[in-house]
Amino acid sequence: MPQQEIEVILARHLSEYLLMPIFIVNPDGDLVFYNEPAEAILGLSYSETGMMPAREWSTIFQQEDLEGGPIKPDDLPLIIALRERHPAHKVIRIRGLDGIAREIEITAFPLVSQADRFLGAIAIFWEITK
């Protein structure tokens, strides 16, 4: 596992204590970690997936808009937060690796250190229950 910045380590540690699903990526967009609440939505534990390149995680979880149309990886909030370095938000439908489709709301934001180093991005999401 590559060395991680202390801020990313602390973000991961914090996410382990929160009930909201959290997904963390590095500056290249590669998956660094997702917490246990995210596992319930994504359909597989992080220990089973491990680190994953952006080109893989952005397509392995089948994502579509609420009308059933496909969402391009570049239009995902986490990719927008990485590319444009500002927060992004969207409501989508995702089919986790367990095969179950869920409506989720996602807010993603860039992770920037006090020294103004770009460290990646974090997505916080939750299932919409009706």
VOLUMLO-607435 format. One line per field, with one value per atom (N, C-alpha, C): atom name; x, y, z. Coordinates in steps of 0.02 Angstrom, whole numbers, plus 32768, in hexadecimal, padded with zeros to 4 digits. Each point is the difference from the previous one (the first is absolute). Layout:
N
a = CA / ...
px = X / ...
py = Y / ...
pz = Z / ...
This chain:
130
a = N / CA / C / N / CA / C / N / CA / C / N / CA / C / N / CA / C / N / CA / C / N / CA / C / N / CA / C / N / CA / C / N / CA / C / N / CA / C / N / CA / C / N / CA / C / N / CA / C / N / CA / C / N / CA / C / N / CA / C / N / CA / C / N / CA / C / N / CA / C / N / CA / C / N / CA / C / N / CA / C / N / CA / C / N / CA / C / N / CA / C / N / CA / C / N / CA / C / N / CA / C / N / CA / C / N / CA / C / N / CA / C / N / CA / C / N / CA / C / N / CA / C / N / CA / C / N / CA / C / N / CA / C / N / CA / C / N / CA / C / N / CA / C / N / CA / C / N / CA / C / N / CA / C / N / CA / C / N / CA / C / N / CA / C / N / CA / C / N / CA / C / N / CA / C / N / CA / C / N / CA / C / N / CA / C / N / CA / C / N / CA / C / N / CA / C / N / CA / C / N / CA / C / N / CA / C / N / CA / C / N / CA / C / N / CA / C / N / CA / C / N / CA / C / N / CA / C / N / CA / C / N / CA / C / N / CA / C / N / CA / C / N / CA / C / N / CA / C / N / CA / C / N / CA / C / N / CA / C / N / CA / C / N / CA / C / N / CA / C / N / CA / C / N / CA / C / N / CA / C / N / CA / C / N / CA / C / N / CA / C / N / CA / C / N / CA / C / N / CA / C / N / CA / C / N / CA / C / N / CA / C / N / CA / C / N / CA / C / N / CA / C / N / CA / C / N / CA / C / N / CA / C / N / CA / C / N / CA / C / N / CA / C / N / CA / C / N / CA / C / N / CA / C / N / CA / C / N / CA / C / N / CA / C / N / CA / C / N / CA / C / N / CA / C / N / CA / C / N / CA / C / N / CA / C / N / CA / C / N / CA / C / N / CA / C / N / CA / C / N / CA / C / N / CA / C / N / CA / C / N / CA / C / N / CA / C / N / CA / C / N / CA / C / N / CA / C / N / CA / C / N / CA / C / N / CA / C / N / CA / C / N / CA / C / N / CA / C / N / CA / C / N / CA / C
px = 802A / 7FD6 / 802D / 7FF4 / 8029 / 7FF6 / 8034 / 7FFD / 7FC9 / 7FD9 / 7FCA / 8010 / 7FE7 / 8007 / 7FDB / 801A / 7FE1 / 7FB7 / 7FF0 / 7FBB / 7FD1 / 8018 / 7FD8 / 7FF8 / 8034 / 7FFD / 7FCD / 8002 / 7FD0 / 7FB9 / 7FF6 / 7FBD / 7FE5 / 802B / 7FEC / 7FEE / 8029 / 7FF3 / 7FBE / 7FF3 / 7FC1 / 7FC5 / 8006 / 7FC9 / 7FEE / 8031 / 7FF3 / 7FD2 / 7FF9 / 7FD7 / 7FBE / 7FF3 / 7FC2 / 7FCE / 7FC0 / 7FCC / 7FEE / 8018 / 7FF1 / 8032 / 7FE9 / 802D / 8031 / 8040 / 8036 / 802E / 8016 / 802A / 8039 / 803F / 803A / 802D / 8014 / 802D / 803E / 8036 / 803E / 7FFE / 8034 / 7FFE / 7FF8 / 8014 / 7FF6 / 7FBA / 7FD8 / 7FBC / 7FFC / 8037 / 8000 / 7FE1 / 7FD6 / 7FE0 / 8034 / 7FFB / 802C / 7FDC / 7FBF / 7FDA / 7FB7 / 7FD5 / 7FBB / 7FED / 7FD5 / 7FF1 / 7FC8 / 7FF4 / 7FCE / 7FBA / 7FE7 / 7FBE / 7FFD / 8037 / 8001 / 7FFC / 801B / 8000 / 7FB8 / 7FD2 / 7FBA / 7FE1 / 8014 / 7FE5 / 8026 / 8041 / 802A / 7FFE / 7FEA / 7FF6 / 803C / 8037 / 803D / 802A / 8022 / 8029 / 8040 / 801C / 803F / 8037 / 7FFF / 8034 / 7FFC / 7FC6 / 7FF8 / 8015 / 7FF8 / 8012 / 8046 / 8012 / 8041 / 8005 / 803E / 800B / 7FED / 7FE6 / 7FE7 / 800C / 8019 / 8008 / 7FBD / 8001 / 7FC3 / 7FDB / 8024 / 7FDF / 7FD9 / 8012 / 7FDC / 7FC5 / 800B / 7FC8 / 7FCB / 8012 / 7FCE / 7FD2 / 8011 / 7FD5 / 7FE7 / 8023 / 7FEC / 7FBD / 7FF3 / 7FC0 / 7FD4 / 7FCE / 7FD6 / 7FD8 / 800A / 7FE1 / 7FD5 / 7FC5 / 7FD3 / 7FDB / 7FE4 / 7FD7 / 7FBC / 7FD6 / 7FC1 / 7FCE / 800F / 7FD6 / 801A / 8036 / 801C / 8036 / 8013 / 8036 / 8044 / 8032 / 8043 / 8020 / 802B / 8026 / 8049 / 801D / 8047 / 802A / 8037 / 802B / 8014 / 800C / 8014 / 7FC9 / 7FC1 / 7FC9 / 7FF0 / 8028 / 7FF6 / 801B / 7FDD / 8017 / 8049 / 8015 / 8045 / 8033 / 7FF2 / 802D / 8000 / 7FC5 / 7FFC / 8029 / 7FFA / 8027 / 804B / 8014 / 8047 / 8017 / 7FDB / 8014 / 7FFC / 7FC8 / 7FF4 / 8012 / 800E / 8014 / 7FCE / 7FC0 / 7FCB / 7FCA / 7FD6 / 7FCC / 7FCF / 7FE4 / 7FCD / 7FCC / 7FC4 / 7FC8 / 7FD2 / 7FE5 / 7FD3 / 7FD8 / 7FC4 / 7FD7 / 8002 / 8011 / 8006 / 7FE4 / 7FFD / 7FEF / 8040 / 8010 / 803D / 7FED / 801F / 7FF7 / 8043 / 7FFD / 803C / 8016 / 8037 / 801A / 7FD6 / 7FCE / 7FD1 / 7FC4 / 7FFF / 7FCB / 7FC2 / 7FFF / 7FC6 / 8006 / 7FCC / 7FFF / 7FE6 / 8022 / 7FED / 8005 / 7FD3 / 8007 / 802B / 8033 / 802C / 800B / 800E / 8012 / 804A / 8027 / 8049 / 8016 / 802A / 8023 / 804A / 8026 / 8048 / 8024 / 803B / 8028 / 804A / 8028 / 8048 / 801E / 8036 / 8024 / 8041 / 8006 / 803A / 801E / 8042 / 8020 / 800B / 8014 / 800F / 8037 / 802D / 8037 / 7FEA / 7FBE / 7FE2 / 8016 / 800E / 8010 / 7FBF / 7FF7 / 7FC4 / 800B / 7FD3 / 8009 / 7FCF / 7FCE / 7FCD / 7FBB / 7FD1 / 7FBB / 7FDB / 7FCA / 7FD6 / 7FB8 / 7FDD / 7FB8 / 7FDB / 7FCD / 7FD3 / 7FBD / 7FE2 / 7FC2 / 7FD1 / 7FC2 / 7FCD / 7FCA / 7FE1 / 7FC9 / 7FC1 / 7FDA / 7FC0 / 7FCB / 7FDE / 7FCA / 7FBE / 7FD0 / 7FBF / 7FCC
py = 7FC5 / 803B / 803E / 8030 / 803C / 802B / 8027 / 802D / 8034 / 800D / 8031 / 803D / 8039 / 803E / 7FF9 / 8021 / 7FFB / 8017 / 8032 / 8018 / 7FCB / 7FD9 / 7FCA / 7FC8 / 7FF1 / 7FCE / 8015 / 8040 / 8019 / 8000 / 8011 / 7FFF / 7FB8 / 7FD1 / 7FBA / 7FEB / 8013 / 7FEE / 801E / 8040 / 801F / 7FDB / 7FEE / 7FDE / 7FBE / 7FE0 / 7FBF / 8008 / 803D / 800D / 8020 / 800E / 8021 / 7FD0 / 800E / 7FD5 / 800F / 8039 / 8011 / 7FDE / 7FE6 / 7FE0 / 8033 / 7FEE / 802C / 7FD9 / 8020 / 7FE3 / 8032 / 7FEA / 802D / 7FEB / 8032 / 7FF3 / 802D / 7FEA / 8028 / 8032 / 8029 / 8032 / 7FE2 / 7FC1 / 7FE0 / 7FE3 / 8004 / 7FE5 / 7FB7 / 7FE4 / 7FB9 / 7FF9 / 7FCE / 7FF3 / 7FF2 / 8024 / 7FF6 / 7FD9 / 800F / 7FDF / 8011 / 7FD1 / 8011 / 7FDC / 8020 / 7FE7 / 7FCB / 7FE4 / 7FCB / 8014 / 803D / 8013 / 8003 / 8011 / 8001 / 7FB9 / 7FD1 / 7FBA / 7FE7 / 8016 / 7FEA / 8018 / 803A / 801B / 7FE6 / 7FF9 / 7FEA / 7FB4 / 7FDC / 7FB8 / 7FD4 / 801C / 7FD9 / 8026 / 7FDC / 8022 / 801A / 8033 / 801C / 7FCB / 7FD5 / 7FCC / 7FD0 / 7FFB / 7FD6 / 8023 / 8042 / 8025 / 801C / 801D / 8020 / 803E / 8019 / 803B / 7FEE / 8033 / 7FF3 / 803F / 7FF8 / 803B / 8021 / 8041 / 8025 / 7FE1 / 7FEB / 7FE4 / 7FC1 / 7FDF / 7FC4 / 8011 / 8026 / 800D / 802B / 802B / 802C / 7FDB / 7FC1 / 7FD9 / 7FBF / 7FE7 / 7FBF / 8006 / 803A / 800C / 8020 / 7FDC / 8018 / 803C / 8038 / 803F / 801B / 801A / 801D / 803A / 802B / 8037 / 7FE3 / 802A / 7FE8 / 7FEB / 8013 / 7FEA / 7FC0 / 7FE4 / 7FC2 / 8008 / 803E / 800B / 7FF9 / 7FEC / 7FF7 / 8043 / 7FFD / 803A / 7FF3 / 802D / 7FF9 / 8009 / 7FDB / 8008 / 8049 / 8027 / 8046 / 802C / 7FE7 / 8026 / 7FED / 7FD3 / 7FEC / 8037 / 800F / 8035 / 7FF8 / 7FC3 / 7FF7 / 8011 / 7FEF / 8011 / 804B / 8020 / 8049 / 8022 / 7FE8 / 801D / 7FF9 / 7FC8 / 7FF5 / 802E / 8000 / 8024 / 804C / 8017 / 8048 / 801E / 7FD4 / 8013 / 802E / 7FEC / 8022 / 7FCC / 800D / 7FCF / 7FF3 / 7FC5 / 7FED / 7FD4 / 8002 / 7FDB / 7FE5 / 7FC4 / 7FE2 / 7FC8 / 7FF5 / 7FC7 / 7FCF / 7FC1 / 7FCE / 7FBE / 7FD0 / 7FBB / 7FD8 / 7FD6 / 7FD7 / 7FB7 / 7FD4 / 7FB9 / 7FE7 / 7FED / 7FE9 / 7FBB / 7FEA / 7FBF / 7FC6 / 8010 / 7FCD / 7FFB / 802A / 7FFE / 8029 / 8021 / 8026 / 8049 / 801A / 8046 / 802B / 8039 / 802E / 8047 / 802C / 8047 / 801C / 8026 / 801F / 8049 / 8026 / 8046 / 8005 / 8021 / 8003 / 8049 / 800E / 8040 / 7FF0 / 801D / 7FF5 / 8043 / 7FFE / 803D / 7FEF / 802F / 7FF4 / 7FFF / 7FDB / 7FFC / 8027 / 8039 / 802D / 800C / 7FF9 / 8008 / 8049 / 800E / 8045 / 801E / 7FD8 / 8018 / 8007 / 7FFC / 8007 / 7FC8 / 7FC5 / 7FC5 / 7FDD / 7FEE / 7FDC / 7FB6 / 7FE3 / 7FBC / 7FCD / 8019 / 7FD3 / 801D / 7FD3 / 8016 / 7FCD / 8018 / 7FD6 / 8007 / 7FC8 / 8000 / 7FE6 / 8024 / 7FEA / 7FF4 / 7FC6 / 7FF1 / 7FDB / 7FFE / 7FDE / 7FE8 / 7FC9 / 7FE3 / 8028 / 800C / 8023 / 7FCA / 8003 / 7FD0 / 8026 / 7FE1 / 8022 / 7FE0
pz = 8000 / 8000 / 8000 / 7FD2 / 7FFE / 803F / 8010 / 803A / 7FF5 / 8034 / 7FFB / 802B / 7FEB / 8026 / 8042 / 8034 / 8043 / 7FFF / 7FD9 / 7FFD / 7FE4 / 7FD0 / 7FE3 / 8033 / 8024 / 8035 / 8035 / 8013 / 8032 / 7FE5 / 7FC0 / 7FE3 / 8000 / 7FEF / 8001 / 8047 / 802F / 8046 / 8018 / 7FF0 / 8012 / 7FE1 / 7FC0 / 7FDD / 8021 / 801F / 8021 / 803D / 801A / 803B / 7FEF / 7FC0 / 7FED / 7FE2 / 8007 / 7FE6 / 7FB8 / 7FE6 / 7FBB / 7FD1 / 7FC7 / 7FD0 / 7FE4 / 8000 / 7FE8 / 7FD2 / 7FCA / 7FCC / 7FF5 / 8006 / 7FFB / 7FC6 / 7FD7 / 7FC8 / 8004 / 7FE2 / 7FFE / 7FC6 / 7FF6 / 7FCA / 7FBA / 7FF6 / 7FBF / 7FF9 / 8035 / 7FFE / 8015 / 8014 / 8015 / 8045 / 8007 / 8041 / 8035 / 8037 / 8039 / 8037 / 8009 / 8036 / 7FFA / 8016 / 8010 / 8040 / 8027 / 8043 / 7FFF / 803B / 8006 / 7FEB / 8012 / 7FE7 / 7FB3 / 7FDF / 7FB7 / 7FE4 / 8025 / 7FE9 / 7FF5 / 802B / 7FFA / 7FBF / 7FE8 / 7FC1 / 7FC4 / 8007 / 7FC7 / 7FF6 / 8033 / 7FF8 / 800C / 8016 / 800D / 8032 / 802C / 8032 / 7FE0 / 801F / 7FE7 / 8002 / 8033 / 8004 / 7FC5 / 7FE0 / 7FC5 / 7FBF / 7FFD / 7FC3 / 8004 / 803A / 8007 / 7FD5 / 7FFA / 7FD6 / 7FB8 / 7FDC / 7FBD / 7FD6 / 7FC2 / 7FD5 / 7FF0 / 7FF2 / 7FF0 / 7FC5 / 7FCD / 7FC5 / 8012 / 8036 / 8015 / 802D / 8037 / 802E / 7FE0 / 7FD0 / 7FE2 / 7FCF / 7FF1 / 7FD3 / 8020 / 8033 / 801E / 8024 / 801F / 8020 / 7FCA / 7FE8 / 7FC9 / 8017 / 7FDE / 8014 / 7FC7 / 8013 / 7FCE / 801F / 7FD5 / 801A / 8015 / 801C / 801B / 7FC9 / 7FC2 / 7FC8 / 7FE1 / 801B / 7FE7 / 7FCC / 7FF0 / 7FCF / 8020 / 7FD9 / 801C / 8015 / 8031 / 8016 / 7FED / 7FDA / 7FEE / 803F / 8007 / 803B / 800C / 7FCB / 8008 / 801F / 8001 / 801D / 8048 / 801D / 8045 / 802F / 8037 / 802D / 8017 / 800E / 8018 / 7FCA / 7FC2 / 7FC9 / 7FF4 / 8005 / 7FF9 / 8037 / 803F / 8037 / 7FF4 / 7FE3 / 7FF0 / 7FC8 / 7FCA / 7FC3 / 8009 / 801D / 8004 / 8044 / 802F / 8044 / 8023 / 7FF9 / 8025 / 8010 / 8032 / 8012 / 7FC7 / 8000 / 7FCF / 8022 / 7FE6 / 801F / 7FCA / 800C / 7FCE / 8022 / 7FE6 / 8014 / 7FC5 / 800F / 7FCB / 8019 / 7FD3 / 8011 / 7FF6 / 8030 / 7FFB / 800C / 7FDA / 800B / 801E / 803F / 8023 / 7FE6 / 8019 / 7FEC / 801A / 802A / 8017 / 7FD1 / 7FCB / 7FCE / 8011 / 803A / 8015 / 7FEA / 7FE0 / 7FEA / 803A / 800B / 8035 / 7FE5 / 8017 / 7FF2 / 8038 / 7FEB / 8031 / 7FEF / 8034 / 7FF9 / 8013 / 7FD5 / 8009 / 8004 / 8031 / 8003 / 8004 / 7FD2 / 7FFE / 8005 / 801E / 8006 / 7FFD / 7FE7 / 7FFD / 8046 / 8008 / 803F / 7FF6 / 8022 / 7FF9 / 8045 / 8005 / 8041 / 8011 / 803D / 8016 / 7FD5 / 7FE8 / 7FD6 / 7FB7 / 7FF4 / 7FBE / 7FD0 / 801C / 7FD7 / 7FF1 / 7FC1 / 7FEB / 8010 / 8029 / 8019 / 7FE4 / 7FDA / 7FE5 / 800C / 800C / 800B / 802C / 801C / 802B / 7FE9 / 7FFE / 7FF1 / 803E / 8013 / 8034 / 7FDD / 800C / 7FDD / 802F / 7FED / 8029 / 7FD3 / 8015 / 7FDB / 800D / 7FCB / 8005 / 800A / 8038 / 800D / 7FFD / 7FE1 / 7FF8 / 802B
